[in-house]
C-alpha cells in the first residue's frame, strides 16, 4: 500500500470470522446518501447482522445499520434500508454462481474509508460446524497459553 491510500476502519464483523470460513475477499463501493456518509464518518455503523444478496444481477447489502445523522433532519434515510454495492458485472455473476452452486454465502467483513470513499469488504464464506468452532477456540487458548509461558520465561531470565 502506498502512502496515498489512507484507510480508516469504521466497522469490523468479528462474528463473521467466528461463524464462517472466509474463502475469498472482494472490495466494493457502496451507494450512500450524504447524511449516511456523515454518520459513517462519526463511526455510527454496524454490520453485525448484515448479509449480501444478489437480485437481478445487482448486489445489495441488507441489515447494515447506519444510525441517522443528528443534524440531518428530513434528509435522513431509514437506518436498515437495502443498499446497493458497486461491483463489476463479471464479479457479481461469479459470486452469484458460487452462492447458488456451492452453498456459499456473502458476508460484509469491514466498512472503511479509502481515499475519502466508503468501501465494504465482502467475503465469500462457508458456514462452520459446531466442532469447527470448538477447534478454533482450542487453538486460540493454546496459542494464548504459549504466549503467556513465553512472556513469563523471558521475565525470569
FIMARTI-81056 format. One record per residue (C-alpha): residue number from 1; residue in one letter; y, x, z. Coordinates in steps of 0.25 Angstrom, whole numbers. Last residue first. Example, Ala and Ser with C-alpha at 12.3 -4.5 7.8 and 13.67 -1.06 7.14 Angstrom:
% residues 2
resi = 2; resn = s; v = -4; u = 55; w = 29;
resi = 1; resn = a; v = -18; u = 49; w = 31;
***
This chain:
% residues 157
resi = 157; resn = x; v = -59; u = 63; w = 132;
resi = 156; resn = x; v = -59; u = 50; w = 140;
resi = 155; resn = x; v = -49; u = 43; w = 131;
resi = 154; resn = x; v = -56; u = 47; w = 118;
resi = 153; resn = x; v = -69; u = 40; w = 123;
resi = 152; resn = x; v = -62; u = 28; w = 127;
resi = 151; resn = x; v = -56; u = 26; w = 113;
resi = 150; resn = x; v = -70; u = 28; w = 107;
resi = 149; resn = x; v = -76; u = 18; w = 116;
resi = 148; resn = x; v = -65; u = 8; w = 113;
resi = 147; resn = x; v = -67; u = 10; w = 98;
resi = 146; resn = x; v = -82; u = 8; w = 99;
resi = 145; resn = x; v = -81; u = -4; w = 107;
resi = 144; resn = x; v = -71; u = -10; w = 97;
resi = 143; resn = x; v = -80; u = -7; w = 86;
resi = 142; resn = x; v = -92; u = -13; w = 93;
resi = 141; resn = x; v = -84; u = -26; w = 96;
resi = 140; resn = x; v = -79; u = -27; w = 82;
resi = 139; resn = x; v = -93; u = -25; w = 76;
resi = 138; resn = x; v = -98; u = -36; w = 86;
resi = 137; resn = x; v = -87; u = -46; w = 82;
resi = 136; resn = x; v = -91; u = -43; w = 67;
resi = 135; resn = x; v = -106; u = -45; w = 69;
resi = 134; resn = x; v = -102; u = -58; w = 77;
resi = 133; resn = x; v = -94; u = -63; w = 65;
resi = 132; resn = x; v = -105; u = -60; w = 55;
resi = 131; resn = x; v = -115; u = -68; w = 64;
resi = 130; resn = x; v = -106; u = -80; w = 64;
resi = 129; resn = x; v = -106; u = -80; w = 48;
resi = 128; resn = x; v = -94; u = -75; w = 41;
resi = 127; resn = x; v = -88; u = -82; w = 29;
resi = 126; resn = x; v = -85; u = -75; w = 16;
resi = 125; resn = x; v = -70; u = -72; w = 13;
resi = 124; resn = x; v = -62; u = -69; w = 1;
resi = 123; resn = x; v = -49; u = -65; w = 7;
resi = 122; resn = x; v = -35; u = -69; w = 6;
resi = 121; resn = x; v = -23; u = -60; w = 8;
resi = 120; resn = x; v = -10; u = -69; w = 8;
resi = 119; resn = x; v = 3; u = -63; w = 3;
resi = 118; resn = x; v = 18; u = -67; w = 7;
resi = 117; resn = x; v = 28; u = -59; w = -1;
resi = 116; resn = x; v = 38; u = -49; w = 4;
resi = 115; resn = x; v = 31; u = -37; w = -1;
resi = 114; resn = x; v = 18; u = -41; w = 5;
resi = 113; resn = x; v = 19; u = -51; w = 17;
resi = 112; resn = x; v = 6; u = -55; w = 23;
resi = 111; resn = x; v = -4; u = -66; w = 25;
resi = 110; resn = x; v = -18; u = -62; w = 28;
resi = 109; resn = x; v = -32; u = -66; w = 27;
resi = 108; resn = x; v = -32; u = -79; w = 19;
resi = 107; resn = x; v = -46; u = -84; w = 17;
resi = 106; resn = x; v = -54; u = -87; w = 5;
resi = 105; resn = x; v = -68; u = -92; w = 6;
resi = 104; resn = x; v = -81; u = -86; w = 0;
resi = 103; resn = x; v = -93; u = -95; w = -4;
resi = 102; resn = x; v = -98; u = -86; w = -15;
resi = 101; resn = x; v = -96; u = -95; w = -27;
resi = 100; resn = x; v = -84; u = -104; w = -24;
resi = 99; resn = x; v = -76; u = -94; w = -16;
resi = 98; resn = x; v = -79; u = -83; w = -26;
resi = 97; resn = x; v = -75; u = -91; w = -38;
resi = 96; resn = x; v = -62; u = -96; w = -31;
resi = 95; resn = x; v = -58; u = -81; w = -28;
resi = 94; resn = x; v = -60; u = -76; w = -42;
resi = 93; resn = x; v = -52; u = -88; w = -47;
resi = 92; resn = x; v = -41; u = -86; w = -38;
resi = 91; resn = x; v = -41; u = -71; w = -41;
resi = 90; resn = x; v = -41; u = -74; w = -56;
resi = 89; resn = x; v = -29; u = -83; w = -54;
resi = 88; resn = x; v = -21; u = -73; w = -47;
resi = 87; resn = x; v = -17; u = -76; w = -33;
resi = 86; resn = x; v = -5; u = -83; w = -26;
resi = 85; resn = x; v = -10; u = -92; w = -15;
resi = 84; resn = x; v = -5; u = -106; w = -14;
resi = 83; resn = x; v = -2; u = -112; w = 0;
resi = 82; resn = x; v = -8; u = -125; w = 6;
resi = 81; resn = x; v = 0; u = -130; w = 17;
resi = 80; resn = x; v = -2; u = -127; w = 32;
resi = 79; resn = x; v = 12; u = -125; w = 36;
resi = 78; resn = x; v = 18; u = -136; w = 28;
resi = 77; resn = x; v = 31; u = -131; w = 22;
resi = 76; resn = x; v = 45; u = -128; w = 28;
resi = 75; resn = x; v = 57; u = -131; w = 19;
resi = 74; resn = x; v = 62; u = -142; w = 27;
resi = 73; resn = x; v = 65; u = -134; w = 40;
resi = 72; resn = x; v = 62; u = -119; w = 36;
resi = 71; resn = x; v = 69; u = -113; w = 48;
resi = 70; resn = x; v = 56; u = -113; w = 57;
resi = 69; resn = x; v = 47; u = -109; w = 45;
resi = 68; resn = x; v = 35; u = -118; w = 46;
resi = 67; resn = x; v = 22; u = -111; w = 50;
resi = 66; resn = x; v = 13; u = -105; w = 39;
resi = 65; resn = x; v = -1; u = -109; w = 41;
resi = 64; resn = x; v = -12; u = -106; w = 31;
resi = 63; resn = x; v = -22; u = -117; w = 30;
resi = 62; resn = x; v = -23; u = -116; w = 15;
resi = 61; resn = x; v = -21; u = -105; w = 6;
resi = 60; resn = x; v = -22; u = -109; w = -9;
resi = 59; resn = x; v = -28; u = -102; w = -21;
resi = 58; resn = x; v = -26; u = -109; w = -35;
resi = 57; resn = x; v = -36; u = -111; w = -46;
resi = 56; resn = x; v = -37; u = -126; w = -43;
resi = 55; resn = x; v = -39; u = -124; w = -28;
resi = 54; resn = x; v = -43; u = -111; w = -21;
resi = 53; resn = x; v = -43; u = -111; w = -6;
resi = 52; resn = x; v = -38; u = -101; w = 4;
resi = 51; resn = x; v = -40; u = -102; w = 19;
resi = 50; resn = x; v = -31; u = -103; w = 31;
resi = 49; resn = x; v = -35; u = -105; w = 46;
resi = 48; resn = x; v = -30; u = -92; w = 51;
resi = 47; resn = x; v = -19; u = -90; w = 41;
resi = 46; resn = x; v = -7; u = -91; w = 50;
resi = 45; resn = x; v = 8; u = -89; w = 46;
resi = 44; resn = x; v = 20; u = -88; w = 55;
resi = 43; resn = x; v = 23; u = -74; w = 53;
resi = 42; resn = x; v = 39; u = -75; w = 52;
resi = 41; resn = x; v = 38; u = -70; w = 38;
resi = 40; resn = x; v = 27; u = -81; w = 36;
resi = 39; resn = x; v = 37; u = -92; w = 40;
resi = 38; resn = x; v = 47; u = -86; w = 30;
resi = 37; resn = x; v = 37; u = -87; w = 19;
resi = 36; resn = x; v = 34; u = -101; w = 23;
resi = 35; resn = x; v = 49; u = -105; w = 23;
resi = 34; resn = x; v = 50; u = -100; w = 8;
resi = 33; resn = x; v = 38; u = -107; w = 2;
resi = 32; resn = x; v = 24; u = -100; w = 0;
resi = 31; resn = x; v = 15; u = -97; w = -11;
resi = 30; resn = x; v = 5; u = -86; w = -7;
resi = 29; resn = x; v = 2; u = -72; w = -13;
resi = 28; resn = x; v = -12; u = -68; w = -13;
resi = 27; resn = x; v = -19; u = -55; w = -9;
resi = 26; resn = x; v = -34; u = -55; w = -10;
resi = 25; resn = x; v = -45; u = -50; w = -1;
resi = 24; resn = x; v = -60; u = -49; w = -4;
resi = 23; resn = x; v = -73; u = -51; w = 5;
resi = 22; resn = x; v = -68; u = -55; w = 18;
resi = 21; resn = x; v = -79; u = -59; w = 27;
resi = 20; resn = x; v = -75; u = -71; w = 35;
resi = 19; resn = x; v = -74; u = -77; w = 49;
resi = 18; resn = x; v = -68; u = -65; w = 57;
resi = 17; resn = x; v = -59; u = -59; w = 45;
resi = 16; resn = x; v = -54; u = -73; w = 42;
resi = 15; resn = x; v = -50; u = -75; w = 57;
resi = 14; resn = x; v = -41; u = -63; w = 56;
resi = 13; resn = x; v = -32; u = -70; w = 46;
resi = 12; resn = x; v = -19; u = -62; w = 46;
resi = 11; resn = x; v = -5; u = -67; w = 45;
resi = 10; resn = x; v = 9; u = -61; w = 43;
resi = 9; resn = x; v = 6; u = -46; w = 38;
resi = 8; resn = x; v = 17; u = -39; w = 33;
resi = 7; resn = x; v = 14; u = -30; w = 20;
resi = 6; resn = x; v = 25; u = -21; w = 14;
resi = 5; resn = x; v = 20; u = -16; w = 1;
resi = 4; resn = x; v = 32; u = -7; w = -3;
resi = 3; resn = x; v = 26; u = 5; w = 5;
resi = 2; resn = x; v = 14; u = 5; w = -4;
resi = 1; resn = x; v = 0; u = 0; w = 0;
***
